[in-house]
Amino acid sequence: MPLTQLDPVAALIVIDLQKGIVSMPGAHPMTEIIDRSAQLARAFRARKLPVHPSNFQITGFTDKPSLTELAALAARTNLPLVEDLGSGCLVDLSTYGIVEPLVRHSIEAGAHIVMFSGDKLLGGPQAGIIAGKKDLVAKIRRHPLFRALRVDKLTIVALEATLGAYLRAAYDEIPALRMIRLTADDIKQRAENLLRELTHEIPLGKSEGASEVELDLIDGESLVGGGSTPAQSLPTKLIHIASNRYSAAQLEQRLRRAPAGVSVIARVESDALVLDLRTVLPGQEPALVQSIAAALR
């Protein structure tokens, strides 16, 4: 469609072309795709049409129509307003440092249909949820594609359990919310206890006057999710591990290969291995200690 003939009720969804995707061969040169995307985005914004960044955030001098304005446009044109909300945030998490639009607010602002994930910030099983006007949802359910894309019974059971926890305000029963709600002090206390256990399991001998293994606790950030909450992070405490025997990359690889029977996914920062206990359940800590100790031997 020529840029001068944009549909007056269309929306543009932009997906970040990350390094791993850009390096793959495509039907068209990647520079052409990126240039065309930029032209489309500029054209949509010039006509006050919505541009939805799928897994990234645009900062600076940017603007977009509000959901209330789009609802008014939908009313004038007698068309349904559909919003792809993405993360599926059901409760206000701003107290913990996460600012995301709530599903309820989109419905109240006039969206007829809101689509969001059952996992991500909602914290349930991997699924897609379509909520909104009863008659429109019923029409979607009658579409032949619904039968092909519907979830199975186990997904429904898991989603029911998650939503039940929301109704009881039992947020700690939802692992994703429990991890988000942890403070840096909570994580610091657990990390200090884990380091004490680790020092009993690993060799801290001297090599040419320096310790073979250095264990520290440093300030860091937890990235909640690159797709659902781009550019938003939480303060945390990181376990910092450096070894004279192995490089950080070698340690990271040894942990993934499960030297003690349990694979561990860690991060490498500033040529050192770091671990964030925010995503480690308390009951998993003994196995984590054994895996780290085995990787360092």
N, C-alpha and C positions, 0 to 999 in steps of 0.2 A: 504494500500500500504506500503510495507517495506520501511524503511528510506533509503535504498541503491538503491531504484528504483524510486526516485522522478521524476515526469514529468519535463523535462527541461524548459517548458514554463508555469509552474504553479506558483501560488501565494498563500500565506497563510494569511488568515484573522483571527486575534486573537481578541477575545472579553473578556473584563475584567469580571471575575467571581466575582461580588460584593457580599457583605454579605447577602443581601436578597435572592440572587440566590443560593449561596452556601448552605444556610440552608434548601433549599427545597429538597425533595427526588428526586433521579434520577435513571436512568436505570443502571448506573455504579457508583461505589464509586467516590466521588468528588476528592479525592487525586489522584486517578488513572487518571482521566481526566486532572488534572492540570499537573501531571508529564508527561503525553503523549504530552500535548501541548508544554511544555518546550522542550522536545526532538525534536518535529517537528520544533519549531522555530530555535533551534540550527542547525538542519540539513539543513533547508532552507538557513540560513545565510552562512553556510559553503560552499554552492554551489552557492552563490551570487544570490539567488532567492529572490524576494521581500516578506517582511513580513509586513502586514498592521495592525497597532494597531487600532482597531475600535473605542474605547472610552476611551483610556488612552494614556499616553506618556511615552516612555522609555528614560531615561537620563543616561549619563555616557559614557563608552566605547562601543558604538554601531555604526553600519555601515549598509548601505543598498545601492543597486545600484540606480543611478540617473535615472530619467525618460528618459534622453537622451540616456543612455546606454541601457535601455530597448527598446527604439525605434529602436536602431541599431540592437538589437537582433531580434526584430519583423521583421525588413526588411530582415535580413539574412534568417529567417525561413519562410518568406512569410505568417506571421500570424498577425491578428489584435492586436493592443495593447489597452487594456481596463483598465482604471483607475477608481477606486472607490474613488472619492475625498471627499465625505462625506458632509462637511459643506456648500458647495456652495457659497464660497466667490467670489463676482463679482468685488469688488472695494478694493483698498489698504486701510486697516484699521490700518496699523502700526503706523501712527501718533497718534492714540488713544490708542495704547498699545496692539493691537491684531495682531498677525503675523500668517497668514494662507495662503496657496498656492491659487493662483487665477485660476479660470477655464480657462481663456484665456491663461495663461502661460502653462497649461498642453496641450492644443491644439497646441500651438506654439512649444512645445518641441517634438511633434510627436505622441501624443496619438490619436488613431483613434476614440475611444469612451471614453467619460468622463461621469460618473454618479455622481450625487450629489442631495442634498435635496432642495426642493422648500421652506422649512421653514428655520430653523436654522439661519445661518448668512445671507442667501439670504433675509430672512425676509418676505416671502410670505406664502401662505397656505401650509398645510402639504401635501407634494406630493414628488414623485421621478422624477427626470429629467434625460433623456438620450440625450446627445448632441454629435455631431461629424460629421464624414463623411456622406454625404447625402445618399450614396448607402447603407451603413451599417444601418443607422437609418431606412431607408425604409424597409430593410429586417427584422428588429426587429418589425416594425409595422405590418408586414404580419404574424407574428407568432400568433398562436391561443391564447396564453396566454395574448397577448396584449388586446384583447377584454375583458377578465376577469379582468384585472388589470387596465384598463384605468380609468382616473378620471372623475368626473361628471362636468356638465356645470358651477356650482357655483365655483368649484376649478379653472377652466380655466379662468373665469372672474376675480377672485381674483389675480391669477398669472399674467394675462395681466396687471392689474392695477399696480401691484408691479413692473413689468419690465418696464412699461411706466414711472414710477417715476425714475428708473435708467437712462433711455434714456434722461430725462430732468435734470438729476443730482439733482433731488428734494429729497434728502436723508431724510430730516425731515418728509416726507410723509410716510416713512416706519418706523413703531414703533420700530422694533428691532435696526435699524441703529440710530434712534434718541436717543434711550436709551444709546447705546454704545458711541455716540459722546458727551454725557453730561460730563462735567468736575466735579471734586470734588467740586469746588467753586460754580458751578451752583446748585448742590445738597445741598450744605451747606446753600445757601441763601433760598432755598425752605424749608429746614428742620427747619431753625430758625423761619421762618414765621409760620410753622405748630405748632411748640412748643409754640409760643405765643398764638395761637388760643386754643391749648390744655389746657394751664394753666387756661383759663377761664371756662373750662368745667369739670375739675376733682377736687376732694377734695385734697388739699395740707395741711390738718391739721396735728397736731403733735400727735405721738403715742409714749409714754414713752421717750419723749425728741427728737425723730427723726421724720422726715417727713414721712408721710404714703406712698407717692409716690415720687420717685426721677427721674427727667428727665434730660438727658445729651445728648450732641452731641459729638460723638467720631469718630476717624479715623477707617476706615474699608476697606473691599474689596468686589467688586461685581464679582461673578463668572458668566462669560458670558454663559457658557454651559458645563456641564460635558462630553457630548458626542462629541460635535462639536469642542470645544476648551479646551481640558483637560489641567490643570496646568496653564491656563491663566486667569488673573483677572485684574480688573480695580480699581484704588483708588477711594474711595467714603467717604461720611460722613454718619454715622449711628445714628439713634435716639435710645438712650439707655434708657430703662424703667425698674425700679425696684420698687417693692411694698412690704410693710410690711404685707399686707393682703393676698396676693396671691404669690405663687412661680412662677418662670418663666414658668415652664411647665403648671401650671394652667392658667396663663394669655394667653399662646399660645393656649390652648384648648378653653378658653372662646372666643377668637377672631375668631377661626374657626367656633364656634357655632353661629356666627352672632347675638350678643346681641342687635345690633341696626338695624338688617335687612340685613346687608352686611357682608359676610364672609371675613376674612382677614388672609392671610398666612404669618406668621412672622417667625423669626429665634430665637433660644435660644443659647446664647454664654456666657460663664462664669457666669452661673446662673442668667442671665438677658435677657429680651426680647429686640431684636433689629429689627429695620425696616429700609429698604433701599429704599429711594424715587426714585431711578433710575427706578424701575419697577412700579411706581405709576404715572398715568397720572395726570396732574395738575387739571383737572376737577373732579378727584376722591378724592382729598384731604379733602373737607368738610365731605364726607361720612366716610373717614378714621378717622378723628377727633372724629366724633360721635361714631364710633365703639370702638375706644380705650377708650374713656371716659366711655362708657357703660360697657366695660370689667373690668374697674378699680373700678366700684362702688360696 
